[in-house]
């Protein structure tokens, strides 16, 4: 049975389609032809089919330009990349040896110094898509420091590679596990908020170019369909169930859970967003 969220999206989408149909006889202005349509929808998705991250989103009403993203990423090229952080006490150097648009990551000459101690010297780091890797070493050897450097992008990682670094459990709050998982999908939330705003403008007759706004509404729902936004709640529930949560537990506030269960919620968030690189510190403790 469809969730309330799915029913609401379906109803809004039907209303937008009906309004668009009534505008069929009107010739849209340039804003409608150039500001929305298929181009806007395609620019919200990368060439490999993954949604462009929210950190690269344009202002409301526009889609992220993938060509611009690729151009910015290519600026990394194969030049030496060096970054020193006074706050962390780390000094990191490395060279991006893989192509800036390759989904596999290869860093050479990777060196890391922490508090005056050399942890890595001219090392090669290679992360291939779909593989899992483990760092093994005695306590205090610098495993967490290496992962922190990767998670903070202190080596030249292309911008399109999103990173989720899981280091600690969720903080105790009144939010439910289901709410915590759903709120991490920033692009879906942004699109749904924009859809509600556009719909309010159309309903109140406050928009100057109603045809363009209706077209934008259609583009938003097409993008949400591609993201399977209507099934997001079901997907989040399935992930939580796989981590041991039953339906009643999914609706309890986080403050009623122990640290171990709140860590599972944090892990569920990571599994929900499906990042390109997922970093787990002390995974056996989860």
N, C-alpha and C positions, 0 to 999 in steps of 0.2 A: 504493500500500500504506500502511495507517495507520501512523503513527509509534508508538514505544513509549509516548510520553506519551498519545497518543489511546487506545491499548489499555488503559492503566492507568486512565484516567478512565472508560472505558466499563465496565470490570470493577467499579470502585467504585460506579458509578451503578447497575448491575444489582443489586449486593449491597444497596445502600440501598433500592432499589425492592422487593426481596424481603422485607426486614425490615419495610418499611412495610405490605406486603400482609398479613404475619402479624399485624400490629397492627390490621387492619381491623375486627375485632369488638370491639375495646376502645374505650371512649369517651374521647377525649383530654381532658385537663384544660384549664383556662383558658389556661395557658401555651402549649399547642399551638395553641389556636384564635386567640389574639391575638398570639402572638409570631412566627408564621411565615406560611406560606400565600402566596396571591397578592399580598396587600398588601405584604409584605416584598419580594417580587420586583419589583413595580412601583416601589417607592420607591428601588430601586437604579438606576433609569434615568430620565433627564430626559424631559420631554415631547417633545423632538425626537428621542428615541431614542438619544442619546449616554449612555454610562455616566457616572455621577457620579464626579468625581475623588476620589482617595484622601485628599486633604487635608480633604475634608468627610465622611469616613466616620465612622460612629458606632462604639461599642465593639463588640468581637467578639460575634456573635450578634444584632446588630441591623443594619438597613439605614439608609442615609442618608435623611433626610426631605427630599424635594424641596420641599415646601411651606415648610419652615423655611429651606431654602437660598434660595428665591425671596424670602422675607421679609427675610432678611439682606441680600440683594443690593439690594432696593428701598430700603434705608436710604441708599444712595448718592444717590438721587434726582437732582436737578439742582443740588445745592448746590456751592459752590466747594470744591475739594479742593486742599489745599496740604501739601506734605511737603518738609522740608529734611533732607538727610543729611549729617552731619558727616564721616562716613567717606569718602563719594564726592566731597564738595565741590560737589554739585549742589543747586540750589534750583529746584524745579519747581512750577508752578501750572497748573490746568486745570479745566474744567467739563464734566461729562458731559452732552451735549446729546441723546443717543439714549436710548430707553427702557431701563431697567435689565435688561429681559428680552429685548431685541432682539439678534439674532445679528450685526447690523452695529454697528460702533462709531463714534461721532462725538464728538470732543472739541473744544471751542472755548476761546478765550482760553488757549491752550497756550503757556506761556512757560518758558524754561529758561535758567538762568544757571549757568555752570561756572567756578569759580575767579575770580569777579568779571567774567567776560566773558559778554555776552548772546549766546546762540546762537539762540534763538527768542524772538519777542515777539508775543503775542496772535495766535498761529497757529491754523489749523484742521487737525485730524488726523482723517481719515476712512478707515476700513478696512472694506470690504464683503466679506462671506463669499464665498469662492471666487476672489477676485481676488489678483493678485500686484502688489507695489509695489517700487519701487527708490528708494534715496536716492542722489543724485548730488551731488558737490561735490569741491573740491580737498582734498588731504591737510591734516588739521588743522582742517577747517571744523566738525567736531563731529558727523559722521555716527554714529560709534560711541557718542558720548555720548547722542545722542537714543535710539538703540536700547537702550542700557543703562537709560535712564530708563523706557522702555516695558517692558522685561523685568523690571525691579524693581518694577513697578506703582506708580511714583511719580506717575502720573496715575490718575484714577478709572476703572479697568477693572473691570467686574462680575466677581464671584468665579467664576461658572460658566465664564468664558472662560479655559481653561488656556493657558499660554504656554510654549513651548520655545525658549530662546535659545541658539543654537549659536555658541559663541565660540572653542572650541579643541578639539583632538583628544582622544581618550580617553588616559588615562595607561597607560603600559606595565605589564602585569601578566600573571599566569598564566591569566587568563580567556580564553576563546575569543571570536571575534566573535559567534558565535551566542548564547553565554551572556550577553554584554553587551547584546544587543538584547532578549532575553527578560526579563532582570531589570528592565528599565525599566517593564514592565507591572505596576505595583504592585497594582492591584485584583485582577488574576488571581492573582498570587502569594499575596495575603492570603487569598483565597477557597480556594485549593488547600490552604494550610496549615491553615485552619480545618476544611476537609473531612477532612483527615487526623487532626486532633485529635478531632473529633466521632466519627469512625469508631473511633478507639482507645478512646474512652470507652464506646461502645456494645459493642465487642468485649470489653472488660474488665469489663463490668457495673458501671461506676462512676457511671453517671448515675441520678439520682433519678427523672426523668421520661423514660423511654425513648421514649415516643410523641412527645413534643415534640422530642427530639433527632433522631429519624428524620425528622420533618417538616422540621426545619431542614436536614438533610442533603439532602432532596429540593429545598428552595428553593435551596441552594447550587448544585446541579448544573443546575437550570433557568437560573440566572443565568450559569453558565459556558457553557451551550449558547448563550444569547443573545450572549455575547461571542465565541463560536466559539473557546473556549480550546483545544479539542482540535486545532485547526488552527494554533495560534499559532506552533509551530515551523516549519511549512511556510511560513507567511506571512513569518516572519523570514528564512528561507532564500531565499525568492523576492526579497525586498528586497535582501539582500546580493548575490545573484547579479546583480541588475540594476546593482549598483555595482561589478561586476568581480570578485567573489569566487567561486572554484570550491569544490567540496565539501571538498577537502583544506585550502584556506585557511581555511574556516570553523571548522576544528577545531584550528588552530594557535594558540598563545598570543599575546596582543597584543604581548608584549615582542619577538617576532620580526618585527614589522612596523615600517615607517618611519612618520614622523609623518603623511605624506599618506594612507596606508592607515588609520591609526587615526582620522583625520578622517572617512574614509568610514564607519567604524563608528559614529562619533558621529552622522553624518547618517542612517544606517540606523535608529538609535534614534528619532530625531525622526520619520522617516517611519512607523515602526511604531506609535507612540502616537497619530498623527494629531491633533496639538493644534489648538485653535481658531486660535491665532496662532503661526506659526513665524517666528522671526527668525534670519536668516543674516547674520553679519558677514563681509564680504569673501567672498561666495559664489563668485567666480571663482577663489579660491585653493583651493577644495575639489575 
